Amino acid sequence: MKHTLAKLGIAVAVAVTALSGTADFASAQGMDIYVGPGRHRPPPPDYDRPPPPRFDRRGCDPRQAVDVARSYGLRRARVVDVTPRRVIVDGFGRRGPDTMMFANVRGCPLLGR
């Protein structure tokens, strides 16, 4: 009888230990049940508005192209042509008239001289 009660006590202790370990993991999931109003969050204020005008056009600004051309040593630089692909800047280099082409993307990378 003592052995049966001892085994039963050990089994109960193991079961309680196992259940307390799983209760911690189950409570970490954070399952909540709400009944009634009060949990709906409205969308942010500008959620349904279109983007501002010229939002999608982020190309090379002609003034930035002129500044980059001047930093490369082009004197009296001016923008001659702006296309969807490139910005062309004319000016004078060390050997006379010179032309620089920049890609019409953000940052104005140099395409050629």
N, CA, C and O atoms as CSV, one atom per row, in Angstrom:
chain,resi,resn,atom,element,x,y,z
A,1,MET,N,N,0.817,-1.189,0.000
A,1,MET,CA,C,0.000,0.000,0.000
A,1,MET,C,C,0.867,1.261,0.000
A,1,MET,O,O,0.566,2.246,-0.674
A,2,LYS,N,N,1.963,1.198,0.784
A,2,LYS,CA,C,2.853,2.344,0.826
A,2,LYS,C,C,3.479,2.599,-0.546
A,2,LYS,O,O,3.631,3.745,-0.969
A,3,HIS,N,N,3.838,1.512,-1.231
A,3,HIS,CA,C,4.439,1.671,-2.551
A,3,HIS,C,C,3.447,2.284,-3.545
A,3,HIS,O,O,3.825,3.112,-4.374
A,4,THR,N,N,2.204,1.883,-3.459
A,4,THR,CA,C,1.187,2.415,-4.361
A,4,THR,C,C,0.970,3.911,-4.100
A,4,THR,O,O,0.876,4.702,-5.038
A,5,LEU,N,N,0.894,4.291,-2.823
A,5,LEU,CA,C,0.717,5.704,-2.486
A,5,LEU,C,C,1.955,6.522,-2.879
A,5,LEU,O,O,1.833,7.662,-3.327
A,6,ALA,N,N,3.131,5.938,-2.710
A,6,ALA,CA,C,4.354,6.641,-3.092
A,6,ALA,C,C,4.391,6.858,-4.606
A,6,ALA,O,O,4.726,7.945,-5.074
A,7,LYS,N,N,4.043,5.815,-5.367
A,7,LYS,CA,C,4.014,5.938,-6.822
A,7,LYS,C,C,2.960,6.950,-7.265
A,7,LYS,O,O,3.181,7.732,-8.189
A,8,LEU,N,N,1.812,6.920,-6.593
A,8,LEU,CA,C,0.750,7.873,-6.910
A,8,LEU,C,C,1.200,9.304,-6.601
A,8,LEU,O,O,0.916,10.215,-7.378
A,9,GLY,N,N,1.886,9.514,-5.497
A,9,GLY,CA,C,2.400,10.834,-5.132
A,9,GLY,C,C,3.427,11.336,-6.136
A,9,GLY,O,O,3.420,12.506,-6.517
A,10,ILE,N,N,4.310,10.437,-6.559
A,10,ILE,CA,C,5.309,10.819,-7.557
A,10,ILE,C,C,4.635,11.164,-8.883
A,10,ILE,O,O,5.026,12.121,-9.551
A,11,ALA,N,N,3.620,10.381,-9.263
A,11,ALA,CA,C,2.903,10.646,-10.507
A,11,ALA,C,C,2.196,11.996,-10.448
A,11,ALA,O,O,2.189,12.740,-11.429
A,12,VAL,N,N,1.600,12.312,-9.298
A,12,VAL,CA,C,0.917,13.599,-9.140
A,12,VAL,C,C,1.938,14.743,-9.201
A,12,VAL,O,O,1.674,15.775,-9.818
A,13,ALA,N,N,3.094,14.564,-8.567
A,13,ALA,CA,C,4.127,15.605,-8.590
A,13,ALA,C,C,4.637,15.838,-10.010
A,13,ALA,O,O,4.843,16.979,-10.424
A,14,VAL,N,N,4.840,14.746,-10.756
A,14,VAL,CA,C,5.291,14.886,-12.141
A,14,VAL,C,C,4.221,15.572,-12.980
A,14,VAL,O,O,4.545,16.426,-13.805
A,15,ALA,N,N,2.970,15.221,-12.792
A,15,ALA,CA,C,1.879,15.819,-13.563
A,15,ALA,C,C,1.745,17.312,-13.262
A,15,ALA,O,O,1.549,18.114,-14.174
A,16,VAL,N,N,1.851,17.686,-11.987
A,16,VAL,CA,C,1.738,19.102,-11.616
A,16,VAL,C,C,2.910,19.891,-12.196
A,16,VAL,O,O,2.732,21.014,-12.667
A,17,THR,N,N,4.095,19.311,-12.162
A,17,THR,CA,C,5.265,19.984,-12.722
A,17,THR,C,C,5.118,20.165,-14.230
A,17,THR,O,O,5.438,21.228,-14.762
A,18,ALA,N,N,4.641,19.144,-14.911
A,18,ALA,CA,C,4.472,19.229,-16.363
A,18,ALA,C,C,3.398,20.243,-16.730
A,18,ALA,O,O,3.564,21.002,-17.684
A,19,LEU,N,N,2.312,20.263,-15.991
A,19,LEU,CA,C,1.237,21.212,-16.295
A,19,LEU,C,C,1.658,22.652,-16.011
A,19,LEU,O,O,1.271,23.562,-16.745
A,20,SER,N,N,2.435,22.867,-14.969
A,20,SER,CA,C,2.867,24.240,-14.685
A,20,SER,C,C,3.839,24.736,-15.757
A,20,SER,O,O,3.863,25.930,-16.056
A,21,GLY,N,N,4.638,23.840,-16.339
A,21,GLY,CA,C,5.550,24.228,-17.419
A,21,GLY,C,C,4.811,24.587,-18.691
A,21,GLY,O,O,5.203,25.532,-19.376
A,22,THR,N,N,3.764,23.871,-19.026
A,22,THR,CA,C,3.008,24.175,-20.237
A,22,THR,C,C,2.111,25.390,-20.055
A,22,THR,O,O,1.785,26.059,-21.037
A,23,ALA,N,N,1.707,25.690,-18.843
A,23,ALA,CA,C,0.864,26.865,-18.611
A,23,ALA,C,C,1.638,28.148,-18.914
A,23,ALA,O,O,1.050,29.120,-19.390
A,24,ASP,N,N,2.932,28.167,-18.649
A,24,ASP,CA,C,3.729,29.353,-18.964
A,24,ASP,C,C,3.779,29.602,-20.463
A,24,ASP,O,O,3.631,30.741,-20.906
A,25,PHE,N,N,3.986,28.552,-21.249
A,25,PHE,CA,C,4.052,28.719,-22.692
A,25,PHE,C,C,2.699,29.101,-23.270
A,25,PHE,O,O,2.636,29.909,-24.197
A,26,ALA,N,N,1.639,28.551,-22.755
A,26,ALA,CA,C,0.312,28.866,-23.273
A,26,ALA,C,C,-0.059,30.318,-22.970
A,26,ALA,O,O,-0.721,30.968,-23.779
A,27,SER,N,N,0.359,30.827,-21.820
A,27,SER,CA,C,0.017,32.206,-21.489
A,27,SER,C,C,0.850,33.203,-22.293
A,27,SER,O,O,0.475,34.371,-22.388
A,28,ALA,N,N,1.958,32.775,-22.867
A,28,ALA,CA,C,2.793,33.677,-23.650
A,28,ALA,C,C,2.180,34.000,-25.009
A,28,ALA,O,O,2.608,34.952,-25.662
A,29,GLN,N,N,1.195,33.234,-25.443
A,29,GLN,CA,C,0.600,33.483,-26.746
A,29,GLN,C,C,-0.320,34.691,-26.734
A,29,GLN,O,O,-0.519,35.307,-27.781
A,30,GLY,N,N,-0.877,35.048,-25.613
A,30,GLY,CA,C,-1.669,36.258,-25.503
A,30,GLY,C,C,-2.988,36.197,-26.251
A,30,GLY,O,O,-3.321,37.136,-26.974
A,31,MET,N,N,-3.728,35.150,-26.103
A,31,MET,CA,C,-5.027,35.060,-26.764
A,31,MET,C,C,-6.049,35.852,-25.957
A,31,MET,O,O,-6.234,35.599,-24.767
A,32,ASP,N,N,-6.702,36.796,-26.595
A,32,ASP,CA,C,-7.679,37.641,-25.925
A,32,ASP,C,C,-9.015,37.516,-26.632
A,32,ASP,O,O,-9.081,37.347,-27.850
A,33,ILE,N,N,-10.068,37.602,-25.852
A,33,ILE,CA,C,-11.423,37.569,-26.399
A,33,ILE,C,C,-12.110,38.846,-25.945
A,33,ILE,O,O,-12.198,39.119,-24.748
A,34,TYR,N,N,-12.594,39.621,-26.896
A,34,TYR,CA,C,-13.279,40.861,-26.595
A,34,TYR,C,C,-14.711,40.770,-27.100
A,34,TYR,O,O,-14.970,40.319,-28.215
A,35,VAL,N,N,-15.618,41.203,-26.264
A,35,VAL,CA,C,-17.025,41.215,-26.630
A,35,VAL,C,C,-17.498,42.659,-26.538
A,35,VAL,O,O,-17.359,43.305,-25.499
A,36,GLY,N,N,-18.059,43.159,-27.639
A,36,GLY,CA,C,-18.571,44.514,-27.637
A,36,GLY,C,C,-17.629,45.489,-28.315
A,36,GLY,O,O,-16.560,45.092,-28.780
A,37,PRO,N,N,-18.010,46.775,-28.381
A,37,PRO,CA,C,-17.195,47.770,-29.073
A,37,PRO,C,C,-15.975,48.178,-28.242
A,37,PRO,O,O,-15.866,47.869,-27.055
A,38,GLY,N,N,-15.073,48.880,-28.913
A,38,GLY,CA,C,-13.956,49.449,-28.181
A,38,GLY,C,C,-12.598,48.954,-28.623
A,38,GLY,O,O,-11.598,49.502,-28.160
A,39,ARG,N,N,-12.488,47.961,-29.480
A,39,ARG,CA,C,-11.184,47.455,-29.882
A,39,ARG,C,C,-10.841,47.777,-31.331
A,39,ARG,O,O,-9.779,47.372,-31.804
A,40,HIS,N,N,-11.702,48.489,-32.050
A,40,HIS,CA,C,-11.442,48.814,-33.454
A,40,HIS,C,C,-10.554,50.045,-33.528
A,40,HIS,O,O,-10.863,51.075,-32.930
A,41,ARG,N,N,-9.437,49.938,-34.271
A,41,ARG,CA,C,-8.568,51.093,-34.483
A,41,ARG,C,C,-8.814,51.641,-35.877
A,41,ARG,O,O,-8.738,50.886,-36.847
A,42,PRO,N,N,-9.105,52.917,-36.010
A,42,PRO,CA,C,-9.305,53.487,-37.349
A,42,PRO,C,C,-7.971,53.564,-38.092
A,42,PRO,O,O,-6.914,53.594,-37.462
A,43,PRO,N,N,-8.013,53.597,-39.424
A,43,PRO,CA,C,-6.767,53.698,-40.196
A,43,PRO,C,C,-6.110,55.061,-39.991
A,43,PRO,O,O,-6.758,55.986,-39.501
A,44,PRO,N,N,-4.836,55.200,-40.358
A,44,PRO,CA,C,-4.173,56.498,-40.217
A,44,PRO,C,C,-4.861,57.581,-41.046
A,44,PRO,O,O,-5.604,57.258,-41.973
A,45,PRO,N,N,-4.632,58.850,-40.736
A,45,PRO,CA,C,-5.375,59.933,-41.394
A,45,PRO,C,C,-5.227,59.986,-42.911
A,45,PRO,O,O,-6.205,60.284,-43.596
A,46,ASP,N,N,-4.054,59.713,-43.461
A,46,ASP,CA,C,-3.846,59.833,-44.906
A,46,ASP,C,C,-3.940,58.500,-45.623
A,46,ASP,O,O,-3.382,58.346,-46.710
A,47,TYR,N,N,-4.623,57.548,-45.049
A,47,TYR,CA,C,-4.650,56.195,-45.603
A,47,TYR,C,C,-5.357,56.139,-46.956
A,47,TYR,O,O,-4.894,55.444,-47.860
A,48,ASP,N,N,-6.461,56.855,-47.107
A,48,ASP,CA,C,-7.257,56.750,-48.329
A,48,ASP,C,C,-7.019,57.907,-49.303
A,48,ASP,O,O,-7.714,58.003,-50.315
A,49,ARG,N,N,-6.068,58.774,-49.023
A,49,ARG,CA,C,-5.785,59.893,-49.922
A,49,ARG,C,C,-4.730,59.502,-50.945
A,49,ARG,O,O,-3.862,58.679,-50.652
A,50,PRO,N,N,-4.789,60.077,-52.137
A,50,PRO,CA,C,-3.731,59.800,-53.125
A,50,PRO,C,C,-2.435,60.494,-52.707
A,50,PRO,O,O,-2.465,61.418,-51.893
A,51,PRO,N,N,-1.313,60.064,-53.248
A,51,PRO,CA,C,-0.050,60.727,-52.905
A,51,PRO,C,C,-0.026,62.155,-53.433
A,51,PRO,O,O,-0.769,62.478,-54.360
A,52,PRO,N,N,0.803,63.005,-52.870
A,52,PRO,CA,C,0.855,64.392,-53.345
A,52,PRO,C,C,1.342,64.459,-54.785
A,52,PRO,O,O,1.995,63.527,-55.253
A,53,PRO,N,N,1.039,65.543,-55.500
A,53,PRO,CA,C,1.475,65.654,-56.896
A,53,PRO,C,C,2.999,65.633,-57.003
A,53,PRO,O,O,3.706,66.117,-56.119
A,54,ARG,N,N,3.487,65.064,-58.103
A,54,ARG,CA,C,4.917,64.924,-58.388
A,54,ARG,C,C,5.620,64.025,-57.374
A,54,ARG,O,O,6.839,64.104,-57.219
A,55,PHE,N,N,4.860,63.170,-56.682
A,55,PHE,CA,C,5.460,62.273,-55.694
A,55,PHE,C,C,6.275,61.182,-56.372
A,55,PHE,O,O,7.306,60.759,-55.849
A,56,ASP,N,N,5.817,60.722,-57.540
A,56,ASP,CA,C,6.496,59.625,-58.215
A,56,ASP,C,C,7.696,60.099,-59.035
A,56,ASP,O,O,8.521,59.280,-59.439
A,57,ARG,N,N,7.806,61.393,-59.286
A,57,ARG,CA,C,8.914,61.896,-60.115
A,57,ARG,C,C,10.072,62.287,-59.212
A,57,ARG,O,O,10.104,63.390,-58.668
A,58,ARG,N,N,10.992,61.399,-59.062
A,58,ARG,CA,C,12.165,61.673,-58.242
A,58,ARG,C,C,13.401,61.553,-59.112
A,58,ARG,O,O,14.216,60.652,-58.911
A,59,GLY,N,N,13.545,62.420,-60.045
A,59,GLY,CA,C,14.677,62.356,-60.957
A,59,GLY,C,C,15.779,63.297,-60.526
A,59,GLY,O,O,15.823,63.773,-59.392
A,60,CYS,N,N,16.657,63.544,-61.459
A,60,CYS,CA,C,17.787,64.441,-61.236
A,60,CYS,C,C,17.297,65.880,-61.382
A,60,CYS,O,O,16.786,66.262,-62.435
A,61,ASP,N,N,17.449,66.652,-60.357
A,61,ASP,CA,C,17.085,68.060,-60.416
A,61,ASP,C,C,18.109,68.785,-61.287
A,61,ASP,O,O,19.309,68.599,-61.081
A,62,PRO,N,N,17.684,69.610,-62.256
A,62,PRO,CA,C,18.655,70.307,-63.114
A,62,PRO,C,C,19.659,71.150,-62.331
A,62,PRO,O,O,20.823,71.244,-62.720
A,63,ARG,N,N,19.220,71.761,-61.234
A,63,ARG,CA,C,20.167,72.540,-60.429
A,63,ARG,C,C,21.236,71.651,-59.807
A,63,ARG,O,O,22.396,72.044,-59.689
A,64,GLN,N,N,20.827,70.439,-59.408
A,64,GLN,CA,C,21.805,69.511,-58.858
A,64,GLN,C,C,22.787,69.059,-59.938
A,64,GLN,O,O,23.976,68.895,-59.666
A,65,ALA,N,N,22.294,68.857,-61.164
A,65,ALA,CA,C,23.180,68.475,-62.266
A,65,ALA,C,C,24.196,69.580,-62.548
A,65,ALA,O,O,25.365,69.293,-62.808
A,66,VAL,N,N,23.763,70.834,-62.498
A,66,VAL,CA,C,24.690,71.950,-62.710
A,66,VAL,C,C,25.724,71.994,-61.585
A,66,VAL,O,O,26.905,72.225,-61.842
A,67,ASP,N,N,25.294,71.775,-60.353
A,67,ASP,CA,C,26.238,71.771,-59.230
A,67,ASP,C,C,27.267,70.658,-59.361
A,67,ASP,O,O,28.449,70.868,-59.091
A,68,VAL,N,N,26.824,69.477,-59.775
A,68,VAL,CA,C,27.754,68.356,-59.949
A,68,VAL,C,C,28.721,68.653,-61.088
A,68,VAL,O,O,29.912,68.357,-60.987
A,69,ALA,N,N,28.209,69.243,-62.181
A,69,ALA,CA,C,29.083,69.589,-63.308
A,69,ALA,C,C,30.123,70.620,-62.884
A,69,ALA,O,O,31.282,70.527,-63.290
A,70,ARG,N,N,29.732,71.591,-62.081
A,70,ARG,CA,C,30.700,72.577,-61.591
A,70,ARG,C,C,31.737,71.925,-60.685
A,70,ARG,O,O,32.910,72.300,-60.710
A,71,SER,N,N,31.312,70.958,-59.892
A,71,SER,CA,C,32.285,70.284,-59.025
A,71,SER,C,C,33.250,69.425,-59.833
A,71,SER,O,O,34.359,69.153,-59.374
A,72,TYR,N,N,32.851,68.995,-61.025
A,72,TYR,CA,C,33.755,68.271,-61.919
A,72,TYR,C,C,34.676,69.219,-62.686
A,72,TYR,O,O,35.557,68.758,-63.412
A,73,GLY,N,N,34.495,70.523,-62.544
A,73,GLY,CA,C,35.387,71.485,-63.180
A,73,GLY,C,C,34.812,72.169,-64.404
A,73,GLY,O,O,35.552,72.829,-65.134
A,74,LEU,N,N,33.532,72.037,-64.651
A,74,LEU,CA,C,32.904,72.683,-65.804
A,74,LEU,C,C,32.537,74.115,-65.409
A,74,LEU,O,O,31.797,74.326,-64.449
A,75,ARG,N,N,33.054,75.094,-66.149
A,75,ARG,CA,C,32.770,76.495,-65.856
A,75,ARG,C,C,31.589,76.971,-66.693
A,75,ARG,O,O,31.345,76.464,-67.788
A,76,ARG,N,N,30.861,77.950,-66.165
A,76,ARG,CA,C,29.673,78.506,-66.839
A,76,ARG,C,C,28.720,77.397,-67.285
A,76,ARG,O,O,28.245,77.391,-68.421
A,77,ALA,N,N,28.453,76.473,-66.386
A,77,ALA,CA,C,27.600,75.321,-66.704
A,77,ALA,C,C,26.142,75.752,-66.763
A,77,ALA,O,O,25.681,76.555,-65.951
A,78,ARG,N,N,25.425,75.202,-67.743
A,78,ARG,CA,C,23.989,75.462,-67.875
A,78,ARG,C,C,23.319,74.227,-68.453
A,78,ARG,O,O,23.927,73.475,-69.215
A,79,VAL,N,N,22.068,74.029,-68.086
A,79,VAL,CA,C,21.302,72.879,-68.568
A,79,VAL,C,C,20.812,73.182,-69.971
A,79,VAL,O,O,20.213,74.228,-70.220
A,80,VAL,N,N,21.074,72.247,-70.895
A,80,VAL,CA,C,20.676,72.419,-72.283
A,80,VAL,C,C,19.420,71.625,-72.581
A,80,VAL,O,O,18.530,72.117,-73.276
A,81,ASP,N,N,19.329,70.400,-72.067
A,81,ASP,CA,C,18.207,69.529,-72.405
A,81,ASP,C,C,17.913,68.610,-71.222
A,81,ASP,O,O,18.820,68.135,-70.539
A,82,VAL,N,N,16.615,68.373,-71.000
A,82,VAL,CA,C,16.177,67.424,-69.976
A,82,VAL,C,C,15.228,66.451,-70.647
A,82,VAL,O,O,14.181,66.857,-71.151
A,83,THR,N,N,15.578,65.177,-70.662
A,83,THR,CA,C,14.731,64.123,-71.217
A,83,THR,C,C,14.367,63.180,-70.079
A,83,THR,O,O,14.915,63.294,-68.983
A,84,PRO,N,N,13.446,62.249,-70.327
A,84,PRO,CA,C,13.115,61.298,-69.260
A,84,PRO,C,C,14.297,60.434,-68.828
A,84,PRO,O,O,14.289,59.887,-67.725
A,85,ARG,N,N,15.311,60.304,-69.680
A,85,ARG,CA,C,16.451,59.445,-69.345
A,85,ARG,C,C,17.690,60.197,-68.888
A,85,ARG,O,O,18.475,59.664,-68.105
A,86,ARG,N,N,17.884,61.424,-69.360
A,86,ARG,CA,C,19.134,62.105,-69.033
A,86,ARG,C,C,18.955,63.616,-68.968
A,86,ARG,O,O,17.979,64.178,-69.465
A,87,VAL,N,N,19.942,64.253,-68.333
A,87,VAL,CA,C,20.030,65.709,-68.229
A,87,VAL,C,C,21.370,66.103,-68.840
A,87,VAL,O,O,22.415,65.607,-68.419
A,88,ILE,N,N,21.342,66.999,-69.837
A,88,ILE,CA,C,22.557,67.395,-70.548
A,88,ILE,C,C,22.945,68.801,-70.101
A,88,ILE,O,O,22.132,69.726,-70.119
A,89,VAL,N,N,24.218,68.937,-69.698
A,89,VAL,CA,C,24.746,70.207,-69.207
A,89,VAL,C,C,25.913,70.614,-70.096
A,89,VAL,O,O,26.830,69.825,-70.326
A,90,ASP,N,N,25.877,71.844,-70.594
A,90,ASP,CA,C,26.976,72.395,-71.396
A,90,ASP,C,C,27.746,73.406,-70.564
A,90,ASP,O,O,27.211,74.014,-69.638
A,91,GLY,N,N,29.018,73.570,-70.918
A,91,GLY,CA,C,29.861,74.545,-70.244
A,91,GLY,C,C,31.233,74.545,-70.872
A,91,GLY,O,O,31.413,74.059,-71.989
A,92,PHE,N,N,32.201,75.088,-70.160
A,92,PHE,CA,C,33.566,75.159,-70.665
A,92,PHE,C,C,34.503,74.434,-69.708
A,92,PHE,O,O,34.526,74.696,-68.505
A,93,GLY,N,N,35.273,73.513,-70.281
A,93,GLY,CA,C,36.288,72.810,-69.513
A,93,GLY,C,C,37.646,73.444,-69.740
A,93,GLY,O,O,37.732,74.586,-70.190
A,94,ARG,N,N,38.713,72.708,-69.433
A,94,ARG,CA,C,40.065,73.239,-69.610
A,94,ARG,C,C,40.437,73.394,-71.076
A,94,ARG,O,O,41.249,74.251,-71.426
A,95,ARG,N,N,39.849,72.569,-71.933
A,95,ARG,CA,C,40.221,72.594,-73.356
A,95,ARG,C,C,39.172,73.251,-74.241
A,95,ARG,O,O,39.263,73.164,-75.466
A,96,GLY,N,N,38.191,73.897,-73.656
A,96,GLY,CA,C,37.173,74.549,-74.465
A,96,GLY,C,C,35.777,74.051,-74.116
A,96,GLY,O,O,35.553,73.549,-73.015
A,97,PRO,N,N,34.831,74.190,-75.056
A,97,PRO,CA,C,33.453,73.779,-74.787
A,97,PRO,C,C,33.376,72.287,-74.454
A,97,PRO,O,O,34.060,71.461,-75.058
A,98,ASP,N,N,32.534,71.970,-73.487
A,98,ASP,CA,C,32.417,70.586,-73.033
A,98,ASP,C,C,30.960,70.308,-72.684
A,98,ASP,O,O,30.215,71.216,-72.316
A,99,THR,N,N,30.563,69.050,-72.802
A,99,THR,CA,C,29.204,68.609,-72.493
A,99,THR,C,C,29.276,67.451,-71.511
A,99,THR,O,O,30.117,66.562,-71.642
A,100,MET,N,N,28.389,67.471,-70.530
A,100,MET,CA,C,28.293,66.366,-69.575
A,100,MET,C,C,26.861,65.862,-69.581
A,100,MET,O,O,25.917,66.649,-69.651
A,101,MET,N,N,26.703,64.541,-69.506
A,101,MET,CA,C,25.374,63.927,-69.470
A,101,MET,C,C,25.199,63.212,-68.137
A,101,MET,O,O,26.075,62.467,-67.698
A,102,PHE,N,N,24.061,63.448,-67.503
A,102,PHE,CA,C,23.725,62.824,-66.234
A,102,PHE,C,C,22.460,62.005,-66.403
A,102,PHE,O,O,21.566,62.390,-67.158
A,103,ALA,N,N,22.374,60.879,-65.710
A,103,ALA,CA,C,21.150,60.075,-65.732
A,103,ALA,C,C,20.063,60.814,-64.965
A,103,ALA,O,O,20.334,61.439,-63.940
A,104,ASN,N,N,18.847,60.741,-65.457
A,104,ASN,CA,C,17.729,61.435,-64.823
A,104,ASN,C,C,17.123,60.547,-63.742
A,104,ASN,O,O,15.939,60.214,-63.780
A,105,VAL,N,N,17.949,60.175,-62.792
A,105,VAL,CA,C,17.514,59.421,-61.618
A,105,VAL,C,C,18.051,60.138,-60.389
A,105,VAL,O,O,18.840,61.077,-60.492
A,106,ARG,N,N,17.616,59.682,-59.243
A,106,ARG,CA,C,18.014,60.311,-57.999
A,106,ARG,C,C,19.530,60.239,-57.814
A,106,ARG,O,O,20.118,59.167,-57.958
A,107,GLY,N,N,20.155,61.346,-57.504
A,107,GLY,CA,C,21.582,61.382,-57.286
A,107,GLY,C,C,22.376,61.901,-58.462
A,107,GLY,O,O,23.552,62.223,-58.292
A,108,CYS,N,N,21.800,61.997,-59.641
A,108,CYS,CA,C,22.444,62.499,-60.865
A,108,CYS,C,C,23.779,61.814,-61.159
A,108,CYS,O,O,24.810,62.487,-61.165
A,109,PRO,N,N,23.798,60.507,-61.401
A,109,PRO,CA,C,25.076,59.875,-61.745
A,109,PRO,C,C,25.534,60.306,-63.138
A,109,PRO,O,O,24.719,60.519,-64.035
A,110,LEU,N,N,26.839,60.427,-63.299
A,110,LEU,CA,C,27.431,60.874,-64.557
A,110,LEU,C,C,27.393,59.749,-65.582
A,110,LEU,O,O,27.833,58.633,-65.305
A,111,LEU,N,N,26.859,60.050,-66.781
A,111,LEU,CA,C,26.833,59.064,-67.864
A,111,LEU,C,C,28.041,59.212,-68.774
A,111,LEU,O,O,28.610,58.211,-69.209
A,112,GLY,N,N,28.434,60.423,-69.063
A,112,GLY,CA,C,29.567,60.625,-69.958
A,112,GLY,C,C,29.878,62.087,-70.124
A,112,GLY,O,O,29.097,62.963,-69.753
A,113,ARG,N,N,31.066,62.333,-70.705
A,113,ARG,CA,C,31.484,63.709,-70.973
A,113,ARG,C,C,31.493,63.963,-72.448
A,113,ARG,O,O,31.818,65.068,-72.882
